[in-house]
Amino acid sequence: MQLISNLDDFELMTLLKADNELAFGEIFRRFDSLLYIYAYKKLQNSEEAKDIVQEVFVHLWRSRKDFELKTTLPGYLYKSVLNKILNVIARKQSETKYTSSLQ
């Protein structure tokens, strides 16, 4: 049997849809650090970056059955992280406006 680390992203996603935890682990291993670095550079906050990456992977696992990859796997993951970063920034701006309006 072929080693899971030798599979390409498409093959890993096919296995993931079939509930293969090893495929999920390999996807996580390949992209966790890269996504964290990407999020950290944007947010300059380690905990928020970790949380965002974790949320993206949790969503990937939970939606694996219905997941349809319309782009590359890295493209999907980076875009998901970026969207969550933008949500965090928007929430912070909203909190800042609310706090300053109270003062």
C-alpha positions in Angstrom: 0.0 0.0 0.0 1.2 3.5 -0.9 2.3 5.7 2.0 -0.3 8.4 2.9 2.5 11.0 2.8 3.1 10.2 -0.9 -0.5 11.0 -1.9 -1.4 14.3 -3.6 -4.0 16.7 -2.2 -6.8 15.4 -4.4 -6.2 11.8 -3.3 -6.1 12.9 0.4 -9.4 14.7 0.0 -11.0 11.6 -1.6 -9.8 9.6 1.4 -11.0 12.3 3.8 -14.5 12.1 2.3 -14.4 8.4 3.1 -13.7 9.2 6.8 -10.0 8.4 6.7 -8.5 9.9 9.8 -5.0 9.3 8.5 -5.7 11.5 5.4 -6.9 14.2 7.7 -3.8 13.9 9.8 -1.6 14.2 6.7 -3.5 17.3 5.5 -3.1 18.8 9.0 0.6 17.9 9.0 1.2 19.5 5.6 -0.6 22.8 6.3 -0.9 23.5 10.0 2.4 25.3 10.4 2.1 27.2 7.1 -1.4 28.4 7.9 -0.4 29.4 11.4 2.5 31.5 10.0 0.1 33.1 7.5 -2.4 34.0 10.2 0.2 35.2 12.7 1.7 37.6 10.1 -1.7 39.1 9.6 -2.8 39.3 13.2 0.4 39.5 15.2 -1.3 37.4 17.9 -0.3 33.8 18.5 -3.4 32.7 20.3 -5.8 34.1 17.7 -3.7 32.6 14.9 -3.8 29.2 16.5 -7.6 29.4 17.1 -8.2 30.4 13.5 -6.2 27.5 12.1 -7.9 25.1 14.5 -11.3 26.4 13.5 -10.5 25.9 9.8 -9.4 22.3 10.4 -12.4 21.5 12.6 -14.7 22.8 9.8 -12.8 20.7 7.2 -13.3 17.6 9.3 -17.0 18.3 10.1 -17.9 19.1 6.5 -15.8 16.3 5.0 -18.8 14.3 3.7 -20.3 17.1 1.8 -17.1 18.9 0.9 -16.6 19.8 -2.8 -13.1 21.1 -3.6 -13.5 23.7 -6.3 -10.0 24.9 -6.2 -6.7 23.6 -4.8 -6.6 22.4 -1.3 -4.0 25.0 -0.2 -6.0 27.7 -2.0 -9.1 26.6 0.0 -7.3 26.5 3.3 -5.6 29.8 2.9 -8.8 31.5 1.8 -10.6 30.0 4.8 -8.0 31.3 7.1 -8.1 34.8 5.4 -11.9 34.9 5.8 -11.6 34.1 9.5 -8.9 36.7 9.9 -11.1 39.3 8.3 -13.9 38.4 10.7 -11.6 38.8 13.7 -10.5 42.2 12.4 -14.1 43.3 11.8 -15.1 42.2 15.3 -12.2 44.1 16.8 -13.1 47.2 14.9 -16.7 46.9 16.1 -15.6 46.4 19.7 -13.3 49.4 19.5 -16.1 51.6 18.1 -18.5 50.4 20.8 -16.0 51.0 23.5 -15.2 54.5 22.3 -18.8 55.4 22.0 -19.3 54.5 25.7 -16.5 56.8 26.7 
